[in-house]
Amino acid sequence: MNNMTLNFLNDKFEPNLLPEVCAPRGRLLTALRRAEAGRFIYIGAPAGSGKTVSALLWLNASKRKPVWIGLDPYDNTPPIFYKQLATGLFSLQPENEAMYNVLVSPAFSASPVEHTVRLISEMLPDNGQYALVLDDMHLITNAEVLKSLPFLLRRLPKGFVVLLLSRHNLPEDFTSLVSNEDTGIITPEQLRFSRDEIQSYFERLGFPITQEQSSFVLDATDGWAIGVNAMAKSGEVRPGKGGQDFAWYFETQLWDKWSPELREFCLKTAVVNEFDPELAEIMTGRADAAEVMSYLSRTNSFLSLLHGNTYRFHHLFQDFLRERLIKSGINVASLYKTAAMYYRDRHDYSRALRFWMDSGDYKGIDSYLYLFLFENNRGVVAEYADFLRAFFIKPIPERAYREFPALHVLSAWYYYLTSRYEEYGRHMDAIIRKLPAIAKADTKFVEYAILAYSVDHRVSMRTKVRRFSLFSRFVKKYTPGGLATSIASFTHNLPYMHRSNLDYSELSADPSIMDKIDKTFAPLLGDEWLYIRPGIEACFMYERSQLSEALEQLKVTTAYMSEESKIEGRICVTLLWHRILWQLGRFQEAETALRELTLLVDREAQFFLPNLAAYQTRLMLMDGDAPSAREWLDHYFVVETSHIELFRVYQHFTTARAHIILENAEEAHRLLILLLDYGENLNRPLDAAEAGALLAVLKWQQGSHEEAADLLEKALSVLQPYRFIRVVADEGAAVLPVLKRLMARVEKDSYGGRLTRDFVQEHILAAYSQSKTHRGLLSRPTTSPKNIKLSRQQKYMLDLLSQGYRNADIARITGLALPTIKSHTSLAYKKLEVNNALDAVLKARELGIIK
């Protein structure tokens, strides 16, 4: 830490300066002081209602030391949001070495929530009274932030009061923060100026008005703060529209009275969301930019000092300015280019690209796009996807693609990563059509195009390697070490190599394609391909339930690895190592492998923590562990979704399992349908089969046995060409009755489907073996063994079943009718919480009910 850093921290999170003259807001301040007792205050009201100034008045009266964080749309990702929050908290104790070490940790972005928790825990106890203000909270819509923030805010020391300013009503996730909504929520009505407050404010500005005029202002503005302010600063009272039309108020009451030079200064600086004197001077050409900004900030509420020497226009004023800038005759494109060059020189390549695109000069965009692609796409895929989402809020115009076709590469990558397969296909097709033009712009974009093509789900790998020369003829030299591992996650942070950036099942049916990849796409992966190739083959062996062979193949894989191998590859290999040992029943060795994986992730790859938690939870769910299911759903990164994204798919499968165990059937079904569509639409057979198998389990538990068999038949038909077993058989006891129903269907002479009897039989044997050691998605019994009581007849039925008799045999032995026998056995199944005779017998023996 140095003095420059500390000084920056000390003023960066200071609140905006209050205008030189403010209206007295006695009733409002009383309401805020009352809300202060609950430690959390929420102010939800439209723009221009006076939220910011009201919060500043309260801070000034409370004497609390503030941390003020002004948010914008680019803060709408967990890493960026929590970096801001953590830095603001650190500014309160800038000499705290432990907090500083957490803040500057290279792993902060990979696990921002966990790091912020750790930073809060390192705060030294003191008796200070603090206020944390999160301004413009409505701009934060990321579900992970909204779910995790209340948990984090409750961990703050008791000396903190948290103030949230938003244009929206209180989000449902935040309701637990506000103990009393009557006092903890400040409403738009409470923010409105009263007649007396209007009269007092005008008087303080040196513009006294009568009570009648005050009533006139109230009627004209509805007590809306920014309308009152505009009318007060104008120095006269004119008729108004009576509402929240800021543009009308400002233009008629104030703007027309400003000098042309001041208006031009505001118009030119309105292009950027925030600016300091250096940027303002560049944008306007005025050497006195700092003085102009200071004057505007002091004399009205339309330009606020954020921190240090950085300013921001009020949102409504900025909208007003941008509308007039278009009609002003000023060269707007030149302003955007100026801003782009400013941000490029400061290595903020995302803003630089966005501003250059807004200039409309798409032919001059090449260096900005290259810097954006190369510098911003590293490591944490979830973070990068959120970052791209913010970038793509404003669509890229079609003219941009026509004039600079390489933009299709950026769009294809974004839509692929977020699994918008139709949009991806459209841009990938455009890349192929326009490849000569893309290469002409710069051949380095062709390598990005090859990377995008390598994951095209619509085209087989055999076809891709055959067409590879269409791309490669434009590449002069490949990126040293491999582009895929230099700029991106080659697994997209998923746990299995064969189910990562693409489902590689096709290679298991035709291994000869591997040799062709050696000579085509392998340079994109550099030396990582040396172990990826045998590693994928080990994955295929595992899927075929060739566990011992898979273990030997993993030994071959590790021989090609070193400490220099990419962390994602090491994670995939270590996780598969554990998985195979665990399936083989070598639990002590498996536990060692899992410890190694956990340490590896904690030390070098905290971005993998959600998927590691998903994997560990899935192990518990294989025993029907309901507490683990509930704990999983409580994780901040487990949020409801209406669209499956590639890098979260493994977590979604764990979520679906948790819902099944907790009997949240509706939510489980909704999510599994999404996963099934995802697997089918993106040509991912293992994902489609897993979703289909889980749907079959769910339908069986709901009593829809034929529908369950239909779903499972479809899932197995997808897997049969590859002879993959484990993805379905791992469901064990939960899927076993569906497999048996399916076998009965396949064994009929009239069966006309594609499944073979031997393939179904392999699944039954593997699932049966799995069921002997793990319950699967059948939740653990809630009653203790001594509380399970079977009638004499129910025990007798189970005893006969245990001897191998079928219902017809039991009818002959006992003289009971078949419906009576089925009634006794079904009641026994229900008490034992099982679905079939085999499990009923095993459970009854385990509990000592029968011998």
N, C-alpha and C positions, 0 to 999 in steps of 0.2 A: 504494500500500500504506500502511496506517496501523497504529498499534500495536494497535488492537482486533482487526484482521484477523490480525495476527501472533500475538497471544496466543491467539486462537481456534484457529489452526492448530497452535500448539505443544502444546495439550492435547487437541485433538480426537482425535488419533491415538495418544495414550498408551494403553498396555494397561490392562486391568482391574486394580484393586488386589487383591493377594493377601489372603486372609483372615488375620487376626491370627495364627492357628496353622495350620500346614500339616504334613502327614505327610511324613517324609523318604522320598524315592523314589530311593535310591542307584542301583539297577540301571537304572531308567528314565532317569535323568539321564546315566548312562554310555552308554546306547544313543543318546540324543539327541546327546551330544557326538560320538559316532562318526559319526552321520548328518550332522553339521554339516560334515564334510570334503567332502561332495558338493555343498554349497551349496543343495540342495533337499531338504526333509523333508516327508513326507506322513504325517499321522496320520488314519487312517480307522477310526472306531469308533462304536458306537451312542451316543445321547444318555445322559448320566449316567455315562459311562466315565471322566471326569476329563481330557478333552483340554485344556480351557482352563487348568485349574490346572497341569497338567503343562507346558504351553507357558510359563506364567508362571514356574514354577520354573526352567525352562531359561533363559529370558531373564534372570532374576535372577542366575543363575550365570554366564552367558556375558558379562555386562557390555556387550552390544551395545546400541546406541541403537535402540529399536523404533519401527516404524510398524505399529500394530495397527488393522485394518479389520474391524469386525463387519458382516456382510452380512445382508440380509433379502430376502424375496421381491420387493420393489419395486426391488431392485438388479439384477434379472435382465434388463437390457437393456444393450447396449454403451455408449450414452451415459452412463447413470447409473453403471454399474460402473466405467468408465474415468475418469469425473470423480472418483469417490472415490479410485481408485488414484493418479491424477495429483496430487490435492490432498494425499494422504498423503505422496507423495514430495517435493512442494514444501515440506511442513512441516519437512523436514530442512535445507533451505537457503532459509529464508523471505526472505532479502535478495536472492535471485537474481532480478534483474529480467527476464532472458530467460525463465526458467521461469514467472514470474508472467504475462508477456505471452501465453505459450502457454495457460496455464490459463484466463485470462479472455477468450480470443478468442471472439467471438460464433459462430465456425464450429466450436468444439470439439465440440458435439453432433452436427454434421453428419458429421464424420469423426473419431470419438473415438480409434480405434486409431492413426491417423496422427499425431494431435496428441500422444498419449501417447508415441509413439516420439520425436517432436521434443522433448518435455519432458525425457525421459531423456537425450537427446543434449546438452541444455543444462546438465546437472548439472556443477558444477565438480569437478574431481578433488581428492580429499583422501584421507587415510589412515584415515578413519573406518571403524568396524566396525558394520554395521547389520543389523537383522532386520526383514523384512517379513512380517507375519502376516496371512493371509486366513482369518478365522474363519467357520464355517458355510458353507463352500464348496459343500456339497451343495445349497444353495438356488439356485445358479447352474446353470441347465440350458440357457441360450441357446447354440445351436450355434456362433454367431459368436464369442462370448466364449471358449468352451472351445477353439476352434481357434486363436484369435489369442493367448491368454494365454501359452502356453509360449514363443512367439516373442518376446513382450515381456519376459517374465521373464529370458530368456537375455541380453537387452540390458542388464540392470542391471549396474552396476560390480561388480567382483570382491569388494568389501568387503561385499556383501550376502549374507545367508543367507535363503532364503525358506521359510516354514513354512505349510503348507496344512492346515487343520483341517476335517474333514468327517465326516458320518455314513456315507458310502458308501466303497466300495473305490476304488482309484485309477482315474480315468477313462482310457480308452484314449488320449485326446489328450495326457495328461500323462506317458505312459510315457517319453517322450524326456527328460523333466526329471530323472528318478531314474536316476542312472548305475548304482547297485547296489541292487536291490530288497531284498536281504537286510538292508542297513543303512539305506537311505533311507526305508523304509516302517515306521512304528511301528504295530504290530498291537493289536487289543483285548486279546490275551493279555498283551502287555507292559504294558498299562495297569492290569491287575488288581492289587489289593493282595495282597501276600503276608501270611502269618500274622505274621511279625516286624514288618512295616510297620504292620499294624493295631494290634499291641500298643504300638508306639512312638507312634503317633498318639494313641491313647487316653491314654497317659501324659502327652503334651504338653498335652492338654486338661485335665489335672488329674483324670483318671478312670482310674487304673491298673487294668489287668486282668491276669489270669493267662494263661499260655500256653494253658491249656485253654479259657478264655473267648475268647481270640483265635481259636482254632480254631472255636469255636462261631459267632463273628461271620463268619468266612470261609465256613463252611458255609451260614449264613443268607443271606449277600449275594452269594455267588460271587465275592467280592473286587470287586464292582461299586462304584465310587467313591462315587456319590451315596447308595447304600444304607449303606455304611460310615459316611459322613458323618452321615446322619440318625440312625443308631444311636449314634454317638459323641456327637452334640450332645444326645441325649436324657438322657444321664447314667446310663443303665442298659442292660443287655443282656437283650433278650427274644427269645423264639423268633421266627424269621422264616420266610418262604416259600421262601427259597433261589432267588433269581432277580432279575429286573430289574423288580419291581413297586414303582415309586417311591411311588405313591399310598398303598399299604399301609404302607411304611416311614415315610413322612412323617407320615401321620395318627396312627399308633399310637405312633411314637417321639418326635414333636416337636409337631405341630400342636395336639394336644389340650391341651398344656401352655401354649400361648400365651394371652395375655389376649384377651378378646372384642374390645377396641379395636384391638389389633394385627392380629387376623385380619380385621376389617372393613376396615382400611386396605389390606391386601394384596388382598382381594377386589375392592375398588373400583378399584384401580389396575391390576388384571390385565386390564381391558378394552382397554388400549392396549399396544402392543408395547414401547414405550420411553417414558420420561417424565422430566421434570425437576421440581424442587420446585414451580415455578409450576403446572404441569399437575396434579401430585399434590394440591396444595392445593385446586385447583378441583374435582377429582374427589371428594375426601374431605371437604372442608370443614374440614380441620385446618390451623391456622396453623403447627404444628410439623412439617409434612411433611418439611422438609429434615433435621431431627434424626432422625426415624424412619427415613428412607432411609439416612442415614449409619450408624445403629445396625445395621440389617439387613445392610448391606454389610460392615461390620467383623466381625460376629459369626458369619456363616455364608456358605455358598457359593451361596445361592439368589437373591440380588440382587446384581448386578454393576454397578460404575461403568464405563460405557462410555467417556465422555470428558467433560471439563468437569464439568458437574453433571447429566449425563444417565445414567439407570440403565435396566437391563433385568432382568427376572426370568429365571431359568433356564427353558429351554423346558419341561422336565418339570414344574417347579413352577407355571408359568403354566397348563399344561393342567390340573393339579390344581385350581388356583384357579378357573378358568373353569367346571369341572364343578360345583364347590360353589357358585359364584355363582348359578347357575340355581336351585338349591334353597334359597338363603339367605333369600328373601323381600325382598331388596334390589331397588329399582326399577331394573332393568337398562336399560330403555329410556331412562330419564332420564340414566344414565351415558353412553350412546352419544350422546345429543343434546348433552350437555355437551362431549364430545370433538369432535363435529362443529363446534360453534360455536367452539371453541378453534382448530381448524385452519382454519376459514373466515376467522377474523380474521387469520390469518397467511398467507393466500392459498395455502394448500395445499388446493386445491379437490378433488383426487382423494380424499385421505383424508377430507375433510369430507363429501363425498357418500357414501363408503363407510360411515362411521360413522352418518350419518343414515339410510341404508337399513337398517343393522343395528338401528336403534331400532324399526323396524316402523311408523313414522309416515309412510307414503308420501304422504299428502295434504299434508304440510308440506315436501315435497322440492323444490318448484319452483325456488326461488332457487339451491339447491345444484346442481341439474341444469343450469340455465342457465349458471352460472359455470363448471361443469365443461366443458360443450360449447364455450363461447366461449374460455375461457382456455387449454385444454389441447390444442387441435387446430390446430397451426400448423406448416407447413413440412415437416419431415422425416417422411415417411409411414412409413418402416420403424420409426422410433423411436416414433411414435404407435401403430402396430399392436402393438408389443411392450408399450407402456404399457397399452393396452386389454386385452391378453391377461392381464396381471397383475391388472387390475381385474376381469375376468370369471372369474377362478379360482373365485370363489364365485358360483354362479348367482343370478340375480335371481328371487325367488319369483314365482309366477303371481299371487298376491294383490297384489303390487306393481303389476303391469301393470293389474290390474282397477281398483285404487284411484287410480292415477296413469298414465293411458294414454300420456303423453308419454315414458315410459321406453321405449316401443317404438321411438322415434326413435333413442335411443342404441344400442339393440340392433341395429336395422336397419343403422346406420352401421358398427358393429363387424363384423357378419357379412358385409356387403358388402365391406368393406376386406380382410377375410381370406378372401374368396371362398367362404364357406359359404352357397352359393346357396339351399339349401332353407330354412335358418333365416332368411336375409334375406327370402325370399318370404313366410314366415309372418308376420314382423313388419311387412313393408310392407303386406300385406293388412289387418293389424290397424290400422295407421295410417289407412288409407282408411276402414275401418269406423268408427273412433272419432274421426275428424277433428273433428266438432263438440265433442266432449268435450275434445280436445287444445286446440282454439282457446279453449274456455271457461276452461281452466286459465291459458293465456297465449298470445296470438296470435303471440308471437315464436317459439314452437315450430313454428308452421305453416311458417315459412320454412325451417326445418331439414327439415321433412317434405317440402317441395317439392324440396329438394336431394336427399334420399334417393330420391324418386320419379323424378327426372330421370335416374337411372342404373339404373332397373329394367330388367334385361336381358330380362324376359319380355314387355315391352310395346314396340311400335314407337314411334318418335319421332312418327309421324303421329298415333297414338292419344294419346300424351302431350300433344301440343299441343292436341288436341281436348278433352281432359279437364282442361286446365289450370285452368279456371274453378272446378272443384271445390275447389281449394286457394286460388286467389288471392282469392276473395271473403272469406276470413278475414284477409288480410294488410292491415294499415292502412298500413304504410310499409316499403319494402324497405331492407335494410342499405346505407348509403352505400358506394359502391365495389364492391358485390357480395358477398354472403355467401360464395360459393364461393371467392373470392380473398382474403377477409378472415380466414377461419378454417381453410381447408383448402388442400390442393394440388389445383388444378383439373385437373392432368394426372396426379396421384398419382405424380409424379416419373418418369414414363415418357417416352421420347424422341420419340414421334410424336403429334401432335395427334389424328389420326384413329384411333389405337389407344391411347387413354389411359384416362380414367375409364370410357369406354364405347367399343365399336367402332362408329364412325359410318358404316360402309359403306353403310347404308340411304340416307343423304343423297346418295350419288353416283348412285343409281338414280332418286331423286326429289328434284332440287334445289329444288323449290318449297317443301319443308318448311323450308328455311333462312329464308324470308320469315316463316313462322309462328313460328319460334323468336325472331325479332326482337321479336315482340309478346308473347311468353310467358316463356320461360326466360332470355332475355338479361339481365334485371336481376340475376340471380344472379351474373353474370360482370362486370357494370359495363362500364367502357371496354375491358376486355380482349377483349370480344366483337368489337370493331371490327376487330381483326386476326386473331382466331381464325377468323372466318368465311372470309375469303379464304385463310387458312393451311390450313384443312382441304381446301379446293378444290385447293390446290397439291399436297397429299398425294395426293389422288385422281388427279391428272394424273400424278404420279410412278408410282403403282401401275399406271396404264395404259401406262406406258413412254412417255408424251408428255413427254419430258425437257425439251426447249426451251420448250414451253408452260408446264411447271411452273416453270421458272426465271423466266419473265416474270411468272407469278402470284405468285411469292415477292417480286418487286419491288413489286407492288401491296400485298402483305402488310406489308412493312417500312415502306411509306409511312404506315401507320396506327400505327406503333410509335414509342416514344420511350424515353429513359433511365428514365422512370417506369414503363414496362411491366414486368409481373411477370417475375422472372428465369426462371421456368419457360417462359414464352412465348418469351423470347429464346433459351433453350437449344434449344427445338424448332425454331425458324426457322433458327438457325445450323447445327444438325446436318443439317437437310434440305438446306440450301444446299450443305454439303460433299458430301452424298450424291449430289445431282444432278450437281454438277461432276465428281465422281469417276467417275460412270457415263458422263459425256460424254467422258471421257478428258482433261479439262482439269486435269491433275494438279497443276500449279504453283498454280493458283487454289484448287484443293481443299485443298492443303496449307496455304495461308494461312487458309482458313476453319476448318480443324481447329485451327490454332494459336490462332485467335481463340476458338474454343469452349473449348479447354483453359484459356486464361487466364481466360475468363469463369467457368468452373466453379471454378477455383482461388481466384479473387478473391471470388466472391459466392455460390457454390452448391456447397459441398463435399459436400452430401448427394447430389449427382449423380455423385460419383466412381465408385461401383460400376458404374453404367450407362454412364458414359464409358469405363471400362476394358472393359466388355463390348462396346461399339461398336468401340473400337480393336482389340480382340482379334478380333472378327468380320472386320475388314478383313484381318487376317493369315491367318485361317482360310480366307479365300477363295482363298488360295494354298496351302492344305494344309500350313500351317506347324505341324509337330508340337511344336517347342519352345514356341511361343506357346500351344498347347493345354495343355501341361503347366504352364506359368506361370499360366494362367488358373485351373486347378484348384487351384493352391496358394494362391490368394487366400483370406484369412480369411473373407470373406463368401460364398464358394462352398461351401455345405454341402449334405449329402444331405437330401433332403426327401421326404415322402410325400404332400404336399399343396401345390398351386400357389396362391400368393397373388398377387393382382393386381399389386402394386407390384414384385414380383421376376420377373415373367414374362419380361421381356427378357433378364435374366441367365440364366434357366433355358434359353432357346433357345441362348445361347452355350455353356452347359455341355454341352448335348446335342451340339452340333457338335464340341466338343472331344473328347468321348467317341468319336464316330464316327471322327475322324481318328486317335485313339490306339488304335482297334480295341477299345475297351471296349464291345463290342456289347450285352452284357446290361444294363449301366447306361444306355446310350443308349436302348435300347428301353423300359426301365422309365420313364424320364423323359419320353420322347416320348408314351407312352400317357397319362401324367398330363396332359401339355400338350394332347393331342388331346381328352381328356375335358373338360378345362377350357374349351377353345374351344367345344366343342359345347354344354356345359351352360350356359354363360354367354352364348350367342349372340354369339360373337366369331369371325366367319367368317375373318378374316385369321389369327388364331392357330390355328384349326382347320386351315386350309389349309397353313400353314407346318409344323405338326406332321405333317400327313399327307404332305407332300412329303419331309420329312426321313426319315420312316419308310420311304417308298418307296425313297429312296436307300440306306438301311441294308439293307432286304430285298434290293435288287438286288445289293449288294456281297456278301451272304450266299448269292447264287445263287437266291433265291426270286423269279424274274422275273415270274411271273404275279401273285403276291401284291403285288409292287411296283407293277405296272400297275393292279391293283385299287385300291390306296391312292391312287395319283396320280389315277386317274379320279374318285374321290370328292372329292379336294382341288380339282381343277379344276372339278368340278360346282358346288362351293360358290362359286367365284370368277366363274364365267361370267356370272351376272346383272349383275355390276359391271364386267366386262371387265378385271379386274385381272390383270396379267402378272408384275410384278417379283417378288412374294413367292415364286414358284416358279422363275422364270427365273434369278433371282440365284444359284441353286445351280449353274448353268453345266454344266460337263462331268460333274459327278456325277449330275445329273438327266437329261441329254440321252439316254442310252440307254433310260431308262424312258419318256421322251416318245415316242421312236421306236417302242417296242413298243406304246404306247398309240395312236399314230397308225395303226399297222397294224390294230389292233382297230377303230378308228373308221371306217376306210376300207372295211371289209367291208360288203357289202350286208345281212348278217344282224345288224348292230349295232343294238341297241335302246335304248342309253343316251341320256343327255341331251346329251352333248358334241357340239359341232359341229366339223367338220374345220378350219374357218378359225381357231377359237379355239386348238386344239391346235397348228396351224401357227404361229400368232403366238408361242406359247411356244417352239417348236423354234427359230425364227429368233432370238428374244431370248436363249435359253440358249446357242445356238451362238455368237452374238456375244460373250456373256460368257465362254465357254470359251476364246476366242482370247487373252484377256488375263489370265485368272485360272483356276487349276486347280480351285478349289472344294474340296470335301471329300475329294478324292483326295489322300492325303498325299504329300508331296514324296518323290521317289525317294531311297533311302538309298545307292544306289550311284552312282558317278560315271559319266559317259557312256562313258569308255573301257572300263569293266567290263561294259557291256551287249553281249553277243555273241549274234548271231542266226546260225542255220545258213544255208547257201546257199539251201535250199528256203524257209526262213522269209522271207529277204530277197526272194526271187523272188515269193512270195505278196504281200508288201507292195507290191512294185513294180507288180504287176498291179492290185492294189486301188487304188493311187494313180492309175492310168490310167482308173479308172472301171468296171473289170470287176467283175461279181458272181461268186459262187462257181460258178454254173452255167457262166458264160463261161470261168472259169479251168479248170474240168474239161474243157471242150471244147478249150481251147488246149493244156493240159499233158497231157491223157490220164489225169490222176489221178482217183481216185474221190473223191466228195464228203466222206466221212468222213476221208480222208487230208488233204484240203485244210483241213477244219475243225480237224484236229489241229495242223497246221502253224501256222495263224493263231492258234488259242487259245494255243499256247505262246509265240508272238510277243507277243500281248497281255499275257500274264503277265509276261514279261521286261521289257516296256516299262511295266508298271503302268498299263494302260489297260483300257477295257471294250468298245471297239467299233472298227470298221475306220477310221472317220474320225480318231479320236484316235490310233490306231496309226500311220497314215500321217503325220499332223502331227508326232508325237513322233519317228518315224524320220527324217524330214527335218530336224527341229531338231537331232538328234544326228549328222547326216551319214551315217546308215546307208544311206539311199537318196537319190536326187537328186530 
